[in-house]
Structures are given as structure tokens and as C-alpha cells.
Amino acid sequence: MTGKIYIVGIGPGSSEYLTKKAIDTVKASDYTVGSTRAIDLFDDVKNTIAFNVKELLDTLRQGVQLACDGNVVSILSTGDPGFSGVLNTVLRLSDELDFPKENIEVVPGISSLQLAAAKCHIQWDNANVMTFHGRENIEDILPVINNGKVTIALPSRKVKDMAQFLLDNGVEADRRVVVCERLSYPDEKIVEATLKDIAQSEFTYMCIIVIY
Ligand SMILES: C[S@@+](CC[C@H](N)C(=O)[O-])C[C@H]1O[C@@H](n2cnc3c(N)ncnc32)[C@H](O)[C@@H]1O
């Protein structure tokens, strides 16, 4: 008997941004796989399998295997699973383990990028939306950074390094930048400054950068 996999977006972090669909899906699942932080958002959850970043792949494989064995499994992803989330990885593992694609359902979540756009009052259909998370494609920002649209991005490395990269590649030092850090958490911070100032500031890894 084949089970079912739900890839569930949990929003940017606060339970206020969890959807009812996410809550109901987790409640009805036999197993829930995710980071401790993600699992802790749910009150009604049966068997949990927590992972840290180092063992992410093995734990996701374990989740897919449980679905192959006939269980209903929720795999939690920060924000939306389809934006720098676990969607592609779970699809690849399911393919490897011959789990049928028609038994996989994605439950969308509110992306941190959407929340950053909302906080900054940006109509993001006309923005350069980019992710450099876990990638080495930082150069891809250069062809668009001066195209007249606001750029909203998940940084690849430290925010200050990304700002310095832009300065080194000729972007004006007084360019307006907003850094949205730990959105929806009690210690959320939204900092507006010049590119030069951002290149000299420290932020955690949990940031969205907006470049005007
Ligand atoms: C693995 S990616 C996940 C992105 C997620 N799928 C989404 O749609 O927001 C993790 C990165 O997303 C960004 N991020 C996630 N949650 C955030 C939050 N609450 N505030 C600011 N940035 C956040 C940070 O850049 C973080 O390094």
C-alpha cells in the first residue's frame, strides 16, 4: 500500500502565519518531518521526526520511505516549499524511491519573501525576485540590479558580503537598501540604510534583502 506525502509550507516563523490547511494536514498525518522549530509550531502532531541541517537529506529520505510503506507523511518547509524550499529535494528522493508523484501534494505557505514585500509595501509582481540561498550564483544579480525595478532577494551568504559584492561591482554606495531580519518573530528587525552602511553591519542568516 502506498501512502501520501504532503510538503507543507509553514510560513515565515510565527504561528500567526500558519494556514488552516497546514494545521489540518499535519493533524491528519501519521508522521511529521521537519526542523524542531517548524514542528514546535503545531499543537496537534503525532509522530515527529526532527532534523538539523547536516542530516537533512537522510531524514527527508526516511520520511519518503515511511510514505512508501503506506503512511501519510507531512514534510515541513519554511515559508513556501516552492521558493528555496524542500520541494525539489523531496521530488528527487521520491523519484529515487519510486514513490508515485500523484501521491504528493504541496500545501503552499506564506514565503518570507512575500512578508518582506508586504512590510515594505512592494507590489512584488513588478520586482526582481531572486534567491541566492545555498547557491553560488550571486553574479546573476548584476544584469538586473540597474533595470529600474526593486530587487527582493534571499542572500547567499552574509548580507554584508552581498552588499560588499554589489559595491565591488559598481553599484552606488548610496543605493537604498532595506534588510528584513527574522520576520514575524518577536525580535523582528527592519533596517533601512545605504548599501555602504549595510556592508558594514552584522545580521543573522535569516534575512531578506530589498534593494531599491
Ligand atoms: C531555506 S530558505 C527557505 C525560504 C522559504 N522557503 C520561504 O519561502 O521563505 C531559508 C532562507 O529564507 C529566508 N527566511 C526564512 N524565514 C525568514 C524570516 N522569518 N525572516 C527573514 N528571512 C527569512 C532567509 O534568507 C533564510 O536564510
The ligand as an ORCA input file, in Angstrom:
! r2SCAN-3c Opt
* xyz 0 1
  C      15.956     27.564      3.074
  S      15.452     29.201      2.726
  C      13.730     28.976      2.874
  C      12.893     30.028      2.190
  C      11.409     29.706      2.339
  N      11.038     28.571      1.526
  C      10.489     30.865      2.054
  O       9.644     30.784      1.150
  O      10.604     31.869      2.779
  C      15.907     29.997      4.210
  C      16.136     31.489      3.993
  O      14.887     32.151      3.859
  C      14.943     33.427      4.477
  N      13.999     33.457      5.595
  C      13.259     32.424      6.052
  N      12.470     32.826      7.081
  C      12.727     34.131      7.267
  C      12.224     35.109      8.183
  N      11.322     34.813      9.102
  N      12.708     36.367      8.087
  C      13.641     36.690      7.162
  N      14.144     35.802      6.274
  C      13.694     34.557      6.331
  C      16.378     33.624      4.961
  O      17.109     34.242      3.926
  C      16.809     32.183      5.157
  O      18.220     32.051      5.109
*
